[in-house]
Amino acid sequence: MDFKQKLLRASKKNNTLLCVGLDIDKEKLPRFLLDRKEPFVEFNKAIIDATNDLVCAYKLNMAFYEILAEKAYDVLKKTIDHIPKDIPVILDGKRNDITHTAEKYAKTIFELFGADAATVNPYLGFDSIKPFLEYKEKCTFILCRTSNPSAREIQDLKINSKPLYQIIAEKVMEWNEYNSNCGLVVGATYPTELKIIRETVGEDLPILIPGIGKQGGSLEKTVKNGTNSEGELAIINSSRSIIYASNNENFAKEARKKAIFLKEEINRYR
């Protein structure tokens, strides 16, 4: 089963476009967990157990794990292993480099950690992305229009009157012919651009959409502009507003409440 099939099955089974981001942060973790042997693993497992019937995917930003130094691999691997096998796992590292290095990044994400998808930067062009696309059953999400305020400084630059982010979307369509396993990252904070990108890439590419919740993206516009005509293939990510809904012993229960609310809000606009 390839990534898109796995995503659509999870989305239909749970009737959801919600992706929960497992971005662990010692400063935000419930304080009582810090006395435990494996506080980060325990936290993630509790969140996963509380939300796995509400999501179409989980996304783990590698920076929040790598900061743990020698514990990083163990926490990341145990977290991924705890996620039900029918739910896609996206490892968000925005990796990329020249071909030989990109091969190592791809092998780490897809083989060592067993993730279903990665995020990469398109700046180096196709030969740096190709090593990821060699994994035919996986998905490579390519940064297109990111959610941060300064994105416009580069991504809105015009080339022959066309913004760079749109050119990237068009390039991804070309690259997608290689194995049909590309996706795009587009921030919810730019709904007009999201609409243009969905129209550019058509019906079949999944779009990973951060920027809901703490970053303030419009949920209604995100759903309407990011999904295809079937109301599918938008992966709407929320991290902090769900997993840190409470820092007390009821943190998992409160995370579930937040996830239910967001899932239902998304479905209201589908």
Buried (B, 14 or more C-beta within 10 A) or exposed (E): EBBBEBBBBBBEEBBBBBBBBBBBBEEEBBEEBEEEEBBBBBBBBBBBEBBBBBBBBBBBBBEBBEEBEEEBBBBBBBBBEBBEEEBBBBBBBBBBBEEEBBBEBBBBBBEEBBBBBBBBBBEBEEEBBBBBBBBEBBBBBBBBBBBEEEBBEEBBEEEEEEBBBBBBBBBBBEBBEBBEBBBBBBBBBBBEBBBBBBEBBEEEBBBBBBBBBEBEBBBEBBBBBBBBEEBBBBBBBBBBBBBBBBBEEEBBEBBBBBBBEBBEBBBEBB
